[in-house]
Amino acid sequence: MSARVLVVDDVAANLKLLEARLSAEYYEVAVASSGPEALRVAQSWNPDVVLLDVMMPGMDGYEVCRLMKASPQTAHIPVVMITALVDQAERVRGLEAGADDFLSKPVDHTTLFARVRALLRTKQVLDAFRLRAETAKDLGFEPMPDPAKTVAGARALIATEDDGEAAGLSAILAEDGIVVTRAPDASSAWERLVTDDYDLAVLSLWLDDGEGLRLASRMRAQTAMREVPVLLVADLDQKSQVLRGFDIGANDHVLRPVDPNELRARARNQIRRKRYQERLRADLQRSLEMAVTDSLTGLRNRRYVMRHLEGLLRNGGATVLLIDVDRFKSVNDTYGHAFGDAVLRDVADRLRLHLRAVDVVARYGGEEFIIAMAPQPAEDAAGVAERLRGALASAPVQVGDTTLNVTASIGVAVAMPECSVDQLCGAADKALYRAKANGRNRVESAAPSDWALP
């Protein structure tokens, strides 16, 4: 997969080498030779991955990474830190600064490209959700709060055949309040993954003589588990299996002997990323719901019901009830718009209460409501309309200390063969107009003359 890669290093030879290798793999490459320059390029060029040298004069890689992760424009960009330092504490420092991985010089290019591919896959998913969330925000839908930084209460599954390792890994994760479940083999791990929800799966590559990778692959093939981060636990001589794991869809890894601080940092990063993705998905779902929902009544809106009617007509027909609250203008003029809004909410609740779950009731506009139902005999549709009219007239609406008798007029139309949504709604509207002209608080069904068919 092609992508934009920003390479940051103060040594020109290192820049040229990585630029050449990445270009040979058909990546678009930009380079920066200092921390400030890297931040400027990241803001303006919007790379997909940043390869960041740690040891640079002035602003080092840790500070660059922290600043990138603190900016809304660049926080989502994966960062791979590259250094000649071998101290384990330096790796942890980089991870805690927000880096997604830490590679040692001289860079093993097979490992580098495997990590870049894995990070790109994750970023592409997040980018898709971010784009939809930003579009929803532009339309006026406010995003949900960011997830908490703490990972306390997160659930992790540890799948390892080694009892001692399981106890050690569990104790390390428990320091951050992560609730751990242990599985001693691949089959029990799969059973737990199927039945419970987890925020992280920690899989030993020695599990059942290599079943750890197969378990990771099965997880990625299941929609319900596809977004659970997978962290591999491997030996130094299992490099090829780790790289294969990244291609399968694993998110991260630690090497034995496991450094407690590194495991905690990697686990926190993966859990936070999962929660961020879940928040983006919730934002999208909420914005989609709001896009088809009337904000005042909580019913579906006109856009939704018209699409629904199109589907009903394609599948054999539809029935429409068009409802208008009688003399509603005088309600607003006498009691004010807040009172009128309360009346509309009460009407919506009564309509919803007296309809089947398969029927769609929506606010059509102003004080008008529309009900879309499956096709049925005209007399049955009129009977439904009469029941709804009675439900509205049976008891007054009460708002605070004020009560008001509210009635409605209803027009009914059952689709004729080959009619359109506009023709169906037009016939119901003419029947509604007749109901109002004939005294209001009544039901009228569409007559043949109400249809404007070609």
Order of alpha helices (4+ residues) and beta strands (2+ residues): beta-alpha-beta-alpha-beta-alpha-beta-alpha-beta-alpha-beta-alpha-beta-alpha-beta-alpha-beta-alpha-beta-alpha-alpha-beta-alpha-alpha-beta-beta-alpha-beta-beta-beta-alpha-beta
